[in-house]
């Protein structure tokens, strides 16, 4: 494969390259041009050849430009780390592709993770693997394009995204039907596609739901576990943990999707000894397992009530054990220090991790009390968990890194169950903060929450296709 230097003539790079220091790799990199925050008008309207502009300090047309931490408060220098060389042809064929690659690594990767540090796998493991696999790289670019469009309040470039994503489907179908081992790249592509369709459902014109994409990822995950001699690399653990997150919140969001915690919980328990990938999220495997078990138990109760009028003795016993485990876990969280492998671990990161784990566990308790035990919203137990979720978030106001998708479900449940209008306002403000960070699914979550308030209907009765995470 040719190096970046051999392809410079294909892209309108500056004649003399200024350099910038990369603290993540402790090295200097050439500035290939500047992303000035201009909208992507989509193919064939966008002037891609001139996308990598100079530092002209032009104003950015965005409703967020007054924010002091806004990504485009000034033109952003576009760089590619030496550790990612040689750059594949997918990036070199169009300057916009370089912009989106840089954007994902330096911004999208950060809003997907609660704790910001150099060991963020979305900016380390994922790009390294994507440089070796065109399908994974195209999905990385599509993710960045969706996120950047939402951040700038523009429509997603659907034509551009379609050109990237269309070649991915045949390779995934082949992986399912073939006898070849399923690689990290293939499984990672499937997980990333599922995440894309969940976060940005309007970016695709395909009549395929996020449940179908997530079910495909689940099938590939099961096939991987059945492979003989499967080597568990950091990438294997990373994609497995990302899938576990999507599987958990997908199960809690939809009664038509069945979770697979019994498959991934054992794998992730073994992986918890690897500290390098702990920055994937601010929640533990235990939080995911408890929420997954609660969501699946609610589905089981619904089925048994429809069949026999009430849950079975076995189901009731399971619910009592689950409730005890959840209540004990909420106490355990308060006395646990959550450390990261990076040098930036601190008491503040522990506080953020505690808040996320507490919010998820209390969301599971709300789910349990409302869906399994059928307690009313004004129940003392339900309102205790509503207050616990909001208190956890209120203690951490000002943490920009805290506005991540993993808190959407706790916020939604707290908003639906809150009896105090002031608390409902707090929920909307936090959801708006997540939306401002470019998360596309929040628009639909807010609309669903508003429907609950306006109609007076219970969230447990609503039939929807919204991922709450």
C-alpha positions as CSV (number, residue, x, y, z in Angstrom):
1,X,0.0,0.0,0.0
2,X,1.3,3.4,-0.9
3,X,2.0,6.0,1.9
4,X,0.3,9.3,2.5
5,X,3.1,11.2,0.8
6,X,2.8,9.3,-2.4
7,X,-0.9,10.4,-2.7
8,X,-0.5,14.1,-1.8
9,X,-1.1,15.1,-5.4
10,X,-4.6,13.7,-5.3
11,X,-5.7,16.0,-2.5
12,X,-5.6,19.8,-2.1
13,X,-3.2,19.8,0.8
14,X,-1.3,23.0,1.8
15,X,2.0,23.4,0.0
16,X,3.9,24.0,3.3
17,X,2.5,21.9,6.2
18,X,2.4,23.5,9.6
19,X,2.6,20.9,12.4
20,X,0.7,20.2,15.6
21,X,1.6,18.3,18.7
22,X,-0.4,15.2,19.5
23,X,-0.5,14.6,23.3
24,X,-1.9,11.1,22.8
25,X,1.2,9.8,20.9
26,X,3.7,12.5,22.1
27,X,4.6,13.3,18.5
28,X,4.1,16.1,16.0
29,X,1.9,15.7,12.9
30,X,1.5,17.6,9.7
31,X,-1.7,19.7,9.4
32,X,-3.3,18.6,6.1
33,X,-5.8,21.4,6.1
34,X,-8.6,22.9,8.2
35,X,-12.2,21.8,8.8
36,X,-14.0,25.1,9.0
37,X,-17.3,23.6,10.1
38,X,-19.0,24.1,6.8
39,X,-22.1,22.0,6.1
40,X,-21.8,18.9,4.0
41,X,-24.4,19.6,1.2
42,X,-24.1,15.9,0.2
43,X,-23.2,14.4,-3.1
44,X,-23.2,15.7,-5.8
45,X,-23.7,19.2,-4.4
46,X,-20.8,19.5,-2.0
47,X,-17.5,21.0,-3.1
48,X,-15.4,18.2,-1.8
49,X,-12.2,19.3,-3.6
50,X,-12.1,22.5,-1.5
51,X,-13.2,20.9,1.8
52,X,-9.7,21.1,3.4
53,X,-9.5,24.9,3.6
54,X,-7.0,27.3,5.1
55,X,-7.2,28.8,8.6
56,X,-9.2,31.9,7.6
57,X,-11.1,32.1,11.0
58,X,-14.5,32.4,9.3
59,X,-17.5,32.4,11.6
60,X,-19.3,29.1,12.0
61,X,-23.0,29.1,11.3
62,X,-24.3,27.0,14.2
63,X,-26.7,27.6,17.1
64,X,-24.0,26.5,19.4
65,X,-21.2,28.8,18.3
66,X,-21.4,30.9,21.5
67,X,-20.6,27.9,23.6
68,X,-17.0,28.1,24.9
69,X,-16.4,24.3,24.4
70,X,-18.0,24.1,21.0
71,X,-15.8,22.0,18.6
72,X,-15.9,24.5,15.8
73,X,-15.3,27.7,17.9
74,X,-12.4,28.1,15.4
75,X,-11.3,26.2,12.2
76,X,-10.0,22.8,13.3
77,X,-6.7,21.6,12.0
78,X,-7.1,18.2,10.3
79,X,-4.3,15.7,11.1
80,X,-3.6,11.9,10.8
81,X,-1.5,10.3,13.5
82,X,1.7,8.6,12.4
83,X,0.5,5.6,14.2
84,X,-2.2,5.2,11.6
85,X,0.1,5.3,8.6
86,X,0.0,4.3,5.8
87,X,-3.4,5.9,5.1
88,X,-5.7,3.6,3.0
89,X,-7.1,4.7,-0.4
90,X,-10.6,5.2,1.1
91,X,-9.3,8.2,2.9
92,X,-7.2,9.5,0.1
93,X,-9.8,9.5,-2.6
94,X,-11.7,12.5,-1.1
95,X,-10.7,15.3,1.3
96,X,-14.1,15.0,3.1
97,X,-13.1,11.5,4.0
98,X,-10.0,12.8,5.8
99,X,-12.1,15.4,7.6
100,X,-14.6,12.8,8.8
101,X,-11.8,10.4,9.9
102,X,-10.1,13.2,12.0
103,X,-13.5,14.3,13.3
104,X,-14.4,10.8,14.5
105,X,-11.1,10.2,16.3
106,X,-10.9,13.6,17.9
107,X,-14.6,14.4,18.7
108,X,-17.1,11.6,18.1
109,X,-15.0,9.1,20.0
110,X,-15.1,11.4,23.0
111,X,-18.9,11.9,23.2
112,X,-19.3,8.1,23.1
113,X,-17.3,7.6,26.3
114,X,-18.0,8.8,29.9
115,X,-14.4,9.2,31.0
116,X,-12.1,11.1,28.7
117,X,-8.6,9.6,28.6
118,X,-5.9,8.5,26.1
119,X,-7.0,4.8,26.4
120,X,-10.5,5.6,24.8
121,X,-10.9,2.5,22.5
122,X,-13.0,4.5,20.1
123,X,-10.0,6.7,19.3
124,X,-7.3,4.0,19.6
125,X,-8.4,0.4,19.0
126,X,-11.2,1.2,16.5
127,X,-9.2,3.6,14.1
128,X,-6.2,1.2,14.1
129,X,-8.4,-1.7,13.0
130,X,-10.4,0.5,10.6
131,X,-7.2,1.5,8.7
132,X,-6.8,-2.2,7.9
133,X,-10.4,-2.9,6.9
134,X,-12.3,-0.7,4.3
135,X,-15.8,-1.7,5.6
136,X,-15.0,-0.7,9.1
137,X,-13.4,2.5,7.9
138,X,-16.5,3.4,5.8
139,X,-18.7,2.9,8.8
140,X,-16.4,5.1,10.9
141,X,-16.8,7.8,8.3
142,X,-20.6,7.4,8.2
143,X,-20.8,7.7,12.0
144,X,-18.7,10.8,11.9
145,X,-20.8,12.3,9.1
146,X,-24.0,11.7,11.0
147,X,-22.6,13.1,14.2
148,X,-21.1,16.2,12.5
149,X,-24.4,16.9,10.7
150,X,-26.3,16.8,14.0
151,X,-23.8,18.9,15.8
152,X,-24.1,21.6,13.1
153,X,-27.9,21.2,12.9
154,X,-27.8,20.1,9.2
155,X,-29.3,17.1,7.5
156,X,-27.2,13.9,7.3
157,X,-25.5,13.5,3.9
158,X,-27.6,10.4,2.9
159,X,-26.1,10.0,-0.6
160,X,-22.5,10.0,0.8
161,X,-23.4,7.7,3.6
162,X,-25.1,5.3,1.2
163,X,-22.0,5.0,-0.9
164,X,-20.0,4.1,2.2
165,X,-22.5,1.7,3.8
166,X,-23.9,-0.2,0.7
167,X,-20.7,-2.4,0.2
168,X,-20.8,-3.5,3.9
169,X,-24.0,-5.6,3.7
170,X,-22.8,-8.3,1.2
171,X,-19.7,-8.9,3.4
172,X,-21.9,-9.3,6.5
173,X,-24.2,-11.7,4.7
174,X,-21.2,-13.7,3.6
175,X,-19.9,-13.9,7.1
176,X,-23.2,-15.4,8.3
177,X,-23.4,-17.9,5.6
178,X,-19.8,-18.8,5.1
179,X,-17.5,-21.2,7.1
180,X,-14.7,-18.7,7.6
181,X,-13.8,-17.5,11.1
182,X,-15.5,-14.2,12.0
183,X,-12.8,-11.7,12.5
184,X,-12.7,-8.7,14.8
185,X,-13.2,-6.4,11.8
186,X,-16.3,-8.3,10.6
187,X,-18.0,-8.4,14.0
188,X,-16.9,-4.8,14.7
189,X,-18.5,-3.7,11.4
190,X,-21.8,-5.4,12.4
191,X,-21.8,-3.8,15.9
192,X,-21.0,-0.4,14.4
193,X,-23.7,-0.7,11.9
194,X,-26.2,-1.5,14.6
195,X,-25.0,1.4,16.7
196,X,-25.4,3.7,13.7
197,X,-29.0,2.7,13.0
198,X,-29.9,3.2,16.6
199,X,-28.3,6.6,17.0
200,X,-29.1,8.0,13.6
201,X,-32.2,6.1,12.2
202,X,-33.0,8.9,9.7
203,X,-29.6,8.7,8.0
204,X,-30.6,5.5,6.2
205,X,-33.3,5.0,3.6
206,X,-33.3,1.2,4.1
207,X,-36.4,-0.4,5.6
208,X,-34.3,-2.2,8.2
209,X,-34.9,-1.6,11.9
210,X,-32.2,-1.3,14.5
211,X,-33.7,-4.5,16.1
212,X,-32.8,-6.4,12.9
213,X,-29.3,-5.0,12.8
214,X,-28.8,-5.8,16.5
215,X,-30.1,-9.3,16.0
216,X,-27.6,-9.8,13.2
217,X,-24.8,-8.7,15.6
218,X,-26.1,-11.1,18.2
219,X,-26.0,-14.0,15.7
220,X,-22.4,-13.1,14.7
221,X,-21.5,-12.9,18.4
222,X,-22.9,-16.4,19.1
223,X,-21.0,-17.7,16.0
224,X,-17.8,-16.1,17.3
225,X,-18.1,-17.8,20.7
226,X,-18.6,-21.1,19.0
227,X,-15.4,-20.8,17.0
228,X,-12.5,-23.1,18.0
229,X,-9.3,-21.4,19.1
230,X,-10.9,-17.9,19.3
231,X,-8.1,-15.5,20.2
232,X,-9.4,-12.7,22.5
233,X,-7.6,-9.5,21.6
234,X,-8.2,-6.1,22.9
235,X,-10.4,-5.5,19.9
236,X,-12.4,-8.6,20.6
237,X,-13.1,-7.4,24.1
238,X,-13.9,-3.9,23.0
239,X,-16.4,-4.9,20.3
240,X,-17.9,-7.5,22.7
241,X,-18.4,-4.8,25.4
242,X,-19.9,-2.4,22.9
243,X,-22.3,-5.1,21.7
244,X,-23.2,-5.8,25.3
245,X,-24.1,-2.2,25.8
246,X,-26.3,-2.1,22.7
247,X,-27.9,-5.4,23.5
248,X,-28.7,-4.2,27.1
249,X,-30.3,-0.9,26.1
250,X,-31.9,-2.4,23.1
251,X,-33.6,-5.0,25.3
252,X,-34.7,-2.4,27.8
253,X,-36.1,-0.2,25.0
254,X,-38.0,-2.8,22.9
255,X,-40.3,-5.7,23.8
256,X,-39.6,-7.2,20.4
257,X,-35.9,-7.6,21.0
258,X,-34.6,-10.3,23.2
259,X,-31.3,-9.6,25.0
260,X,-28.4,-12.0,25.2
261,X,-26.8,-11.2,28.5
262,X,-26.3,-14.9,29.3
263,X,-23.9,-15.1,26.4
264,X,-21.8,-12.0,26.9
265,X,-21.8,-11.7,30.7
266,X,-19.4,-14.6,31.1
267,X,-17.0,-13.2,28.4
268,X,-17.0,-9.7,29.8
269,X,-16.4,-11.0,33.4
270,X,-13.2,-12.5,32.2
271,X,-12.2,-9.3,30.3
272,X,-12.6,-7.1,33.4
273,X,-9.0,-8.1,34.3
274,X,-7.8,-6.0,31.3
275,X,-7.7,-2.4,32.5
276,X,-6.7,-0.9,29.1
277,X,-10.3,-1.1,27.8
278,X,-12.2,0.0,30.9
279,X,-12.7,3.5,29.5
280,X,-15.3,2.2,27.0
281,X,-18.1,3.3,29.3
282,X,-18.7,4.6,32.8
283,X,-20.7,1.5,33.8
284,X,-19.6,-1.9,34.9
285,X,-20.5,-5.3,33.5
286,X,-22.6,-5.9,36.6
287,X,-24.8,-2.8,35.8
288,X,-25.4,-4.1,32.3
289,X,-26.3,-7.6,33.5
290,X,-28.7,-6.4,36.2
291,X,-30.5,-4.1,33.7
292,X,-30.6,-6.8,31.1
293,X,-32.1,-9.3,33.5
294,X,-34.7,-6.8,34.6
295,X,-35.8,-6.1,31.0
296,X,-36.0,-9.7,30.1
297,X,-37.9,-10.5,33.3
298,X,-40.5,-7.8,32.5
299,X,-41.0,-9.5,29.1
300,X,-41.5,-12.8,30.8
301,X,-44.0,-11.3,33.2
302,X,-46.0,-9.8,30.4
303,X,-46.1,-13.2,28.6
304,X,-47.2,-15.1,31.7
305,X,-49.9,-12.6,32.5
306,X,-51.3,-12.8,29.0
307,X,-51.2,-16.6,29.2
308,X,-52.2,-17.3,32.8
309,X,-53.4,-14.1,34.3
310,X,-50.3,-13.7,36.6
311,X,-46.6,-14.5,36.8
312,X,-45.5,-18.0,37.8
313,X,-44.1,-18.7,41.3
314,X,-40.7,-19.2,39.7
315,X,-40.8,-15.8,38.0
316,X,-41.9,-14.1,41.3
317,X,-39.0,-15.8,43.1
318,X,-36.6,-14.6,40.4
319,X,-37.9,-11.0,40.7
320,X,-37.4,-11.0,44.5
321,X,-33.8,-12.2,44.1
322,X,-33.2,-9.6,41.4
323,X,-34.6,-6.8,43.5
324,X,-32.3,-7.8,46.4
325,X,-29.3,-7.8,44.1
326,X,-30.2,-4.4,42.7
327,X,-30.7,-2.8,46.1
328,X,-27.4,-4.2,47.4
329,X,-25.7,-3.0,44.3
330,X,-26.9,0.6,44.8
331,X,-25.2,0.5,48.2
332,X,-22.1,-1.1,46.8
333,X,-21.7,1.6,44.2
334,X,-21.3,4.3,46.9
335,X,-18.3,2.7,48.3
336,X,-16.5,1.6,45.1
337,X,-13.6,3.5,43.6
338,X,-13.6,3.2,39.7
339,X,-10.1,3.4,38.4
340,X,-8.9,3.7,34.8
341,X,-5.6,2.5,33.4
342,X,-4.7,6.0,32.3
343,X,-2.8,8.6,34.3
344,X,-5.9,10.8,34.4
345,X,-7.8,8.6,36.9
346,X,-8.9,10.8,39.7
347,X,-11.7,11.2,42.3
348,X,-13.7,13.2,39.7
349,X,-13.7,10.2,37.3
350,X,-14.8,8.0,40.2
351,X,-17.7,10.3,40.9
352,X,-18.8,10.2,37.3
353,X,-18.6,6.4,37.2
354,X,-20.5,6.2,40.4
355,X,-23.2,8.5,39.1
356,X,-23.6,6.5,35.8
357,X,-23.8,3.1,37.6
358,X,-26.2,4.5,40.2
359,X,-28.4,5.9,37.5
360,X,-28.5,2.6,35.5
361,X,-29.2,0.5,38.6
362,X,-32.0,2.8,39.8
363,X,-33.4,2.8,36.2
364,X,-33.5,-1.0,36.5
365,X,-35.4,-0.7,39.9
366,X,-38.0,1.6,38.2
367,X,-38.3,-1.0,35.5
368,X,-38.8,-3.7,38.1
369,X,-41.3,-1.9,40.2
370,X,-43.4,-0.6,37.3
371,X,-43.2,-3.5,34.8
372,X,-42.8,-6.5,37.1
373,X,-44.6,-5.5,40.3
374,X,-47.0,-3.1,38.6
375,X,-46.6,-0.4,41.3
376,X,-48.1,3.0,40.6
377,X,-45.9,6.0,39.7
378,X,-46.5,7.7,43.0
379,X,-45.2,4.6,44.9
380,X,-42.5,5.5,47.4
381,X,-40.1,3.0,45.9
382,X,-40.5,4.4,42.4
383,X,-40.1,8.0,43.5
384,X,-37.0,7.1,45.6
385,X,-35.3,5.8,42.4
386,X,-36.5,8.9,40.4
387,X,-34.8,11.1,43.0
388,X,-31.7,9.0,43.1
389,X,-31.2,9.3,39.4
390,X,-31.7,13.1,39.3
391,X,-29.5,13.6,42.4
392,X,-26.7,11.6,40.8
393,X,-26.9,13.9,37.7
394,X,-27.3,17.1,39.6
395,X,-24.1,16.5,41.6
396,X,-22.2,16.4,38.3
397,X,-23.4,19.4,36.5
398,X,-20.6,21.0,34.4
399,X,-19.1,17.6,33.4
400,X,-19.2,17.9,29.6
401,X,-18.0,14.3,29.2
402,X,-21.0,13.2,31.2
403,X,-23.5,14.0,28.5
404,X,-23.2,10.6,26.9
405,X,-25.9,8.2,25.5
406,X,-25.7,5.7,28.4
407,X,-27.7,8.1,30.6
408,X,-30.7,8.5,28.2
409,X,-32.6,5.5,29.6
410,X,-32.4,6.6,33.2
411,X,-33.3,10.2,32.2
412,X,-36.3,9.0,30.2
413,X,-37.7,6.8,33.0
414,X,-37.1,9.5,35.6
415,X,-38.9,12.0,33.4
416,X,-41.9,9.7,32.8
417,X,-42.2,9.0,36.5
418,X,-41.4,12.4,38.0
419,X,-44.4,14.0,39.8
420,X,-42.6,17.4,40.2
421,X,-42.7,19.7,37.2
422,X,-39.3,21.0,38.2
423,X,-37.8,17.6,37.9
424,X,-39.3,17.2,34.5
425,X,-37.5,20.4,33.4
426,X,-34.2,19.0,34.8
427,X,-34.6,15.9,32.6
428,X,-35.4,17.9,29.5
429,X,-32.3,20.2,30.1
430,X,-30.0,17.2,30.4
431,X,-31.5,15.5,27.3
432,X,-31.0,18.8,25.4
433,X,-27.4,18.8,26.5
434,X,-26.9,15.3,25.0
435,X,-28.7,16.4,21.8
436,X,-26.4,19.4,21.6
437,X,-23.4,17.0,21.7
438,X,-24.7,15.5,18.4
439,X,-26.6,12.4,19.5
440,X,-29.4,12.0,16.9
441,X,-31.7,9.6,18.9
442,X,-32.4,12.2,21.5
443,X,-34.9,14.0,19.3
444,X,-37.1,10.9,19.2
445,X,-36.6,10.3,22.9
446,X,-37.8,13.8,23.8
447,X,-40.8,13.4,21.5
448,X,-41.7,10.1,23.2
449,X,-41.4,11.7,26.6
450,X,-43.6,14.6,25.5
451,X,-46.2,12.1,24.3
452,X,-46.3,10.6,27.7
453,X,-46.8,13.9,29.4
454,X,-49.4,15.3,26.9
455,X,-51.5,12.1,26.6
456,X,-51.2,11.1,30.3
457,X,-50.4,7.6,29.1
458,X,-48.1,5.4,31.0
459,X,-44.7,4.7,29.4
460,X,-45.2,1.0,30.0
461,X,-48.2,1.1,27.5
462,X,-46.4,2.9,24.7
463,X,-45.5,1.0,21.6
464,X,-42.5,2.6,20.0
465,X,-39.4,2.0,18.0
466,X,-37.1,4.3,19.9
467,X,-33.8,3.2,21.3
468,X,-33.4,4.7,24.8
469,X,-29.6,4.8,24.8
